Amino acid sequence: MTEMHEALHHELQRSSGWGLLASGAGILARSGFRRHALREVFLRLVDQSRDSHETYATTLSAIVTGVDAARELLAGNREYLAYLDRGLALVDVDGDWSWQFRGAAVDAVLRVCLRPAVSLDLLGRGFRQLGSGDVGDGRDSPDQRLAVFEQTGGPQSWTPLFAALLAEFPDRGGDASSVRLRAGSPEFEQLRQFEEEVLGPRCHAHVCEVLDRAGLASVGSRQQSALATAYRDAVAEVSPETAALITVARERLAAHEDGLELHRQRVLLRAPLTAELVPVAEPAGGQDHVCGLWLDGAVAKGQFAFGGQDVPERFAAIATVSGAAIRLGLLPDGVTPTQCQAVLANRPLLVLTTHHTLARHGDLLAMLHTIEPVFVVMDLPVERHVAQWAAGGILVRTATRDLGDFTLLMLAVTRNHPFRFLCIGTPAGMYLLADRLRRRYPGQVVLEPTLLDEHPAATGYAVDFILNAWHLLKQGGPA
């Protein structure tokens, strides 16, 4: 929930007029342009949107994660439980309306609060003239707009809209079902289309109407491109080199993609295991398999606690986990899995490495390419690499499996490639990532549940080892 919460902050900031003003002022102040004046503007903009931002990130991440589970995670945290309660209270309706309806309504309220019409005017004015007096404590600030929506009956205004949508679209693809829809299924796609093309825009328009009646104009849901263009132009006017480095969202992201910059997710499993390096591999007896690690030294130091031991730049080792310790029996430099297998008394060898390791050591990549299967922990951004594969016309097969508190996303490249890429994360994050990849690269990223059946025992061993030995799961590399 934490990584989704922070990512939602980031997405709201870059897709709202108020957020773009704050981002531009902050970036330019740090670069030295009107350092003190724009720093003051930035701080005032942040202060006047704090409640809206925290309510948005807390409530939307809770809706995706599960409200009951979120309350358990937030137990004892009065501040953020208050943000959650406030967000949920923005939809005060009778009846058992689905979470799709409630979530879209909450999203629309808080998004519109950060899109006052004046933000587009201020971006047009530009950062050369913008001052703190332009963003005073008037009713156009997001937190004031949120208060106005609450005070003028906005939370109680949803029932007619929901009822009209229900009558107009009786078959929406399964949002009333208690069973989680399979990503890529016809029902899932039908529901996604309804949310993106109908539910979200209609909720956004409804909130704009409520605030319009209170004298507060808003930027429309179809004006994201105008906001993005005005922002880039305003920055480019005073700092072209800074504008060249900025990436802005020109279209509103789909509701289920908001803020899910999944390469930023970090899953902490435990404190690093204490590692012991020994010069000769002595696999423990009595096991039905042996785990062999081929690792970059920086990756290893990020996962295990070596104390004062010197860690090679890269190494191969037989790994044995015992409690809070891992024993790494170092194999001769350059040893292949086939050579290692020859001394294991017919016990199967599990071959495990990481994506960063392969990217840094080309000869190791070539060597491991000759055997199957090789399990690769995805510790580099998954989406970036899938984009590269898709650009090359390469087929990417995917499959997901629930692991209790976590979910496994497995990827395989083409039909005959030996690598099985393993990405383990939060259930919501992994299912959404898998769905997003398939939709972005239709026909090239495909769902194949049978992928998990191709090496079932080895896959189970690989996942168990990662969950029992790894310290941190992330996609940002070892640094």
N, C-alpha and C positions, 0 to 999 in steps of 0.2 A: 504493500500500500504506500510506503514512504516514497519509493522511486516514482510511482505513478503520480503521487501528490505533487512532487517537485516538477515533474515533466508537465503536468497540467498548468502549473504556474507559468512555465516557459511558453507553452502554446498560447495561453490566454494573452500573455504580454505581446507576443509577436503578431497576433491576429486581431487586436483591438486598437482603436485610435488612441485611447489613453495610454495603453501599453507602449505603442510605438513612439509617442511623444516622450515618455519616460526613458525608453531605451536610447533614443537619439540624443536626448540631453545628457544621459550618463556617459555614453560612448564619446561624445564630443568633448565633454568636460575632462574625461580621462586623457584624451589626446592633446589637451592643452588649449583648445578653442574656448574662449570665454569661461575659463575654468571655474571661477567662483560663482558667476551668475547662473550658469547652466547646472552646476552642482546643486544650487539652491532650488532651481526648478525641478530637478530630478527628485530631490528629497520631498518636496511638497507634493509632487504627483504620486509618489509612492505612499506617502502618509494618507492621502485622500482616497486611496483605493485599497487600503490594507484589509479592511473588513470584507469587501467584495472579493478580493483575491483569495483570502484564506477560506471564506465560505465556499467559493467555487471549487478550489482544489480539494478541500476536505470532503465536500458532499459528493462530487463527481467520482473521486477515487473510491469512496465508500459504496456508491451505487454499483460500480464495476466489480469491486471486491466482494460485496455483500454487506448490507447495512448491519446485520447482527454481528458478523465477524469483525467489522470495523469498530463497533462499539466495544467489543472485547479487547481489541488492540488499543483502544483509546481509554480504557478503564483507568480512572484516576486522573486523567488529563482534562480538567474542567474547561480549560480554554478551548481546546479543539472539539470537545463534545458539544460545547455551546455553538461553535461554528457549524457542526453537523446538524444540530437541532434547528438552527436558524435556516440552513439551506433546505432541509426537508419541509419546513413550515412554509416555504414559498409556494407550495402546492397544497392548499388546504381544501380538499374536495371530499365529498362523500362518495362511497362506492369503492369497489375493488378494482381500481384502474391499474393497468400493467406498469411495470417499472420502465418500459420504453416510453410511455406517455409522461410519467413523472420525471424521469431523467431528462427528457428533451425539454420539458418545461423549466426545470431548474437551470439547465444549461442556458436556455434562452434568456431568462431573467438576468442572470449574472453577466452574461456576455453583452447584452444590450446596455446594462449599467456602465460598462467600460467603453461604450461606443456613443458617447454624446456627440451630437452634430457639431458642437464647437470644436471637437478634436480635429475634424477635417479642416475647419477654418484655420486653426492654429498651425497645423502642418503646412497649409498654404502660405501662411505668414512667414514661416521660416525660422530657423534657429539663430539667425543673426540678430533678430529683434526680440525674440521670445524672452520674457522675464517672469519672475515669480508672481508679479501682480496680475499676469494674464491667467494664472491658474489658482486664483484665490479660493476662498471657502464658500463659493457660490453653490447654487443648487445643481449645477452641471457636473459636479464631481461624482465619481462612481458611488461612493458611500452615501452621499446625499440622495442620489437617484434610487439607490436600493431602499433607503428609508421611505422615500415617497411612494415607491411601489407597494411597500408593506402597509403604509398608512392610508392609502387610497383604495384599499380592497383588492389589490392585485392577487394575493394568494387565494382569495375566494372566487376569482373570476374564471377559473379554468373549466368548470363543468360544462358550460354550453359549447365551448370549443371541442373538448374531448368527445362529447356526445355527437357533435356534427361530424367529426372525423370518423367515429365508429360507424355512423349510419352511411357515410359516403364511401368508406373503405371497409366493408365487413370482412374481407379476406386479405389480411395483411401479412400472412406468412408464418403465423405461429407464435405471436407475442403473448398469447394467453396460455401457452403450454408451459407446464412445470418442468418439462424435459429440455435440457440444453440442446439447441439445434446444432447439427454438425456443420462446421464451416464448409462452404462450398456446395451444400445441399440446395435444391431448388427453393425450399422453404426459407432457408437462411438468406439467400440472395433476394427473394421477394421481400422479406422483412427489411433487409438492409436498404433496398431501393425505396421502400415506403418511408423509412426514417430520414434518409438523405434528401429525397425529392419532395416530400409532403410534410411529414411531422415536424422536422426541424424548422423549415422556412415558415410554416404556419404559426408555430409557437413564437418564433422571433417577431413576426408581424403583430401578433397579439400583444406582446409586451410593449412594442413600439406604440401601439394604440393606447394602452393604459397610460404610458408616460406622456404621450401627446395630449391627452385630456387634462393632464396636470401641468401642461405648458412646457414639457421637456422634450425637445426634438432629439432624434437618434439617427445614427448611420444605419442604413438598411442592410439586410442580410446579403444582398447581391453587390454590395459596394466594397468588398474586400480588396479587389484589384485597384480601386480608386485610392483606398487608404495606403496600399503598398506603394503605388506610384508616387503619391504625395510625400510619403516618408522618404523614399529613396531620393527624390528630387530635392527635398529640403536638406538632407545630409550632403548631397553632391554639390549644392550651391556653395557650401562653406568648406567642404573637405572631400574633393573627388576621390582621393586615395582611400579614405575611410569608406565611402559609399561603395567602392569596388569590392570591398571585403564583406559586405552585408548580404545575407540571404534572407529574403522576406517571403512570406506566404501570400501568393496572389489569389488563392482560392481558399474558401472555408474548408477545412478538413472534415471528413466524414465524422459523425458523432462518435463512433466507436474507435476512431483513430486519434482523437484529440489528445495531444500531449504524449502519445506513446512513442517517445524516442527511445526505443527499446535497447539501443546500444548503451544507454546511460544506466540501465538497471544493474544493480549489484545485489547479489544474494549471499549473505554471510552465513556460512554453515557452522563454523566453530572457530575457536582460537587455532592458530597453526599447530599442526602436530610437530612434536620434537623429532628431528631427523637425525639418524645416525648413518654416516657414510662408512662403508667397509670396502676394502680393496678387492675382495674375491666374492663372487656370487655364491651363496650357499642356500639355495631354496629350501624352505622348511618342508619337512615331509608331511604326509597325511592330507595334503590338499588335493582337490580334484582339478586344480588348474594353477598356473603361475602367472603373475602379472608382471609384464615387462614394460618399463617406461623409457621412452626416448624423448628427452626434454632439453630445452634451452635452459641454461643456468639461471637467467633472470626470471623465467617462469617458475622454476623450482624455488628460488628464494622468495618469490611472492606468495607461495603456497605453504611452505614448510619452514620451521624454525631450525636453522643450522648452527646457531651459536657462533663459536669462533672458527668453525670448520671452513676450509677453502672449498668453494663449489666450482667445478669445472665450467667452462663457457657453455658446454653442452655435454651430455652424458647419456649412456644407456645403463639401466639398472634393473635388477629384480627387486620388486617392492613387496614388503610384508608389513601390514598394519597390525599393531597390537595396542589396544587401548588408545592412549594419547600420544603414541609414538609410531614412527614409520622407519623401517630399516631398509636402506637402499644399498643392495649389493652391487657394486660397480662392475660392469662388464668391460672388456677391453675396448678401447676407442675404435669405432668403426665397425663393431660387430653387428651382423645382420640378425634379424629375427630367425632366419633359417639356421644360422650357426648356433644361436642360443637354444633353439628347440632341440638340437642334437644332443644336448647334455641334460635334458630334463626328464629322462627316464619315462618317456612316452606321455608325460602329463601335458595337456594342452597349454599353449602359450597365449595369453591375452596381450595384444599389442596396443598400447595406448600412447598418444602424443597430444599435442595441442596445435591449433591453427597458427599461433604466433611462432611456434617452433619450426613448423614447415616453411612459413614465409621467410624466416631468417636464415635457414640452412637448406639451400637448394640441393646439395648432395644427399642430405638425409631424406628430403622429399622424394628424390629419384629412387633411392634405395627402398623406402617403404612402399613405393608404388608397385613393387614387384610381388607383393604378397597380399592375401585377403583372408579375413577382413582386418582393416586397421581402423581403430576408433580414435576420432580426433575431437578433443574438447574445443568448442568454439569460443576462443578467448579474444577474437577480433570481431569487429562489427559484422553481424550476419547479413544485414540488408545490403551493405556495400559490396560484399563478395557475391551475393546472389545476383546483384545488378550486373557485375562483371561477367558472371557466367551467362546470364541471359543475353547480354550484349553480344556474346560470342556464339549465340545460337545453341547453347548447351542445355539439355534437359536436366531439370532438377526435380528429383522425387522427394516427397515429404511424408512424414507420418508423425502422429502425436500419441503419447501414452501418459495417463495419470500416474503419478508417483506419490500419492498421498498429498502432502503439503506442496509438492512441486509437480511440474509437468515437463516431460521430455519432448523436445522437437528434434527428430532425426532428419537429416538431409543426405541424399546420395546424388552424385553427379554422374549422369548418363547410366546406361545399363550395366556396364562392365567395369566401372571404376571401383577400386578396392576400398576407398575411404568411406567411413560412415561418420558424418559430422554430427556431434551431439551438442545440443543447446538445452540447458536445464534452467528453468526460471519459474516465476509465479504462474499459476494456471491461467489467469486472465491474460497475462502478457504473452505467453507462448501460443495460446489459441488465436489471439488477435494478430500476432506476428505471422503465424502460418496462413491465416486468412488473407492478410494484407499482401503477402508475397504472391499468393495464387491469383489475387485480383489484379495486381500490378503487372504480372507476367503470365497472362492466360496462355495455356498450351505449352509453356516452357517450365513453369513451376506447377507440378501436379500432385494431387493427393493420392498416395498409394499405401493404404494401411498394411498391405502384405509386406512392405519393406521391413517391418519389425519382425517378420517371420523368417527372414532369410538366414539369419544367424542368431536364433533366439537365446541360446545359452550364453554365447559370448556377449550379446547385448546386455543381458542381465548382469553378467559379471562386471562389465565396463561401468554400467550405471551404479551398481553397488559400490565399486571401488571409489568412484568420484564422490558419492554421497558420504562415504566413510572416511575419505582421506583428504579431500580438498578443503581448503580454508575459505575461499571466496570464488564465487562464480560471477564473471563479468565479461564484457565484450570490448574492453578498452586496452587490451594488451597488458603486459606485466608492470609498466611504469605507474 
